[in-house]
Amino acid sequence: MKLANVSEDLKAELFEVVLKIYMHCEGCAKEVKHCILKMEGVQTVDPNMEKNEVCVKGIMNPHKLVEFISKRGGRHAEVVKKTSVNTPGKQNKEDARSKMKKSKDDAAAPTTSHD
C-alpha cells in the first residue's frame, strides 16, 4: 500500500491543465477559481467563462484535480489538455538568458578603431 502512495507522489509534477467546467456567470467563475486554489500544489488558476474552460498550473496530478473539484466544488470537470512543464525547459530558458547576457556583454565591449 505504501508503495502505491509513493508512486502517486512521483507522478505529481508541474502541469498546465485545461479543464472543461460549465460556468454560466462571473460568480461561477470566481467560485471555481477559489475552489481550485484551495488544492495543494496549485499555483495559478485562469478561468475563461466564454469557453467554459479553466487553465490551471501547478504541481499536482491532473486526475486528482478533477476529483478535488467534484468533491469540494460539486462541479463536473473534464481534462481537455494537459501539458507537463519539464525542468529541462527551465534549463533551456536559463541557457537562453545566459546567451542574451553574453551577447549584451559583447555588444558593450569597447571596439578599437583604426584611424
C-alpha positions in Angstrom: 0.0 0.0 0.0 2.7 2.4 0.9 4.5 1.9 -2.5 1.3 3.0 -4.3 1.3 6.3 -2.4 5.0 6.9 -3.3 4.4 6.2 -7.0 1.4 8.6 -6.9 3.6 11.3 -5.4 6.2 10.8 -8.0 3.6 11.3 -10.7 2.8 14.8 -9.3 4.9 17.2 -11.3 4.5 20.6 -12.8 1.5 20.6 -15.1 -0.5 23.1 -17.1 -4.0 21.6 -17.3 -7.0 22.9 -19.3 -10.3 21.8 -17.8 -13.8 21.9 -19.2 -16.2 23.2 -16.5 -19.6 24.8 -17.1 -19.7 28.3 -15.8 -22.7 30.5 -16.7 -21.7 33.7 -14.9 -18.8 35.6 -13.3 -19.9 34.3 -9.9 -19.4 30.7 -11.1 -16.0 31.5 -12.5 -15.0 33.1 -9.2 -16.3 30.2 -7.2 -14.5 27.7 -9.4 -11.2 29.7 -9.1 -11.4 29.9 -5.3 -12.2 26.2 -5.0 -9.2 25.1 -7.2 -6.8 27.5 -5.4 -7.6 25.6 -2.2 -6.0 22.4 -3.7 -2.4 21.8 -2.5 0.2 22.4 -5.2 -2.0 24.7 -7.4 -0.1 27.9 -8.4 -2.3 29.7 -10.9 -5.9 29.4 -12.0 -7.3 31.3 -15.1 -11.0 30.8 -15.7 -12.4 31.6 -19.2 -16.1 31.9 -18.9 -16.8 32.3 -22.6 -15.1 28.9 -23.5 -16.2 27.2 -20.2 -12.5 26.4 -19.6 -10.1 26.8 -16.7 -6.4 26.8 -17.1 -4.6 25.5 -14.0 -0.9 25.5 -13.4 0.8 23.8 -10.5 2.5 20.7 -9.1 -0.4 18.2 -8.9 -1.9 15.2 -10.5 -4.5 16.3 -13.1 -6.9 13.4 -12.3 -6.7 14.2 -8.6 -7.6 17.8 -9.5 -10.7 16.7 -11.3 -11.7 14.6 -8.2 -11.0 17.5 -5.9 -13.3 19.8 -8.0 -16.0 17.2 -8.0 -15.8 16.6 -4.2 -15.1 20.2 -2.9 -16.8 22.3 -5.6 -19.6 19.9 -6.6 -18.9 20.5 -10.3 -18.2 18.2 -13.2 -14.8 18.8 -14.7 -13.0 17.1 -17.7 -9.4 17.3 -18.7 -9.3 18.9 -22.2 -5.5 19.2 -22.4 -2.6 18.6 -20.0 1.0 19.7 -20.6 3.9 18.6 -18.5 6.2 21.5 -17.8 9.6 19.8 -17.5 12.6 21.1 -15.6 14.8 20.8 -18.7 12.6 23.5 -20.2 13.7 25.7 -17.3 17.3 24.9 -18.1 16.7 25.9 -21.7 15.3 29.3 -20.6 18.3 29.8 -18.4 20.6 28.9 -21.3 18.8 31.4 -23.4 19.1 34.1 -20.7 22.9 33.4 -20.4 23.3 33.7 -24.1 21.4 37.0 -24.1 23.7 38.3 -21.3 26.7 37.2 -23.2 25.6 38.9 -26.4 24.9 42.1 -24.4 28.3 41.9 -22.8 29.9 41.5 -26.3 28.0 44.5 -27.6 29.0 46.6 -24.6 32.7 45.7 -25.0 34.8 48.6 -26.5 35.8 48.3 -30.1 39.1 49.5 -31.4 39.1 51.8 -34.4 41.9 52.2 -36.9 42.4 56.0 -37.6 
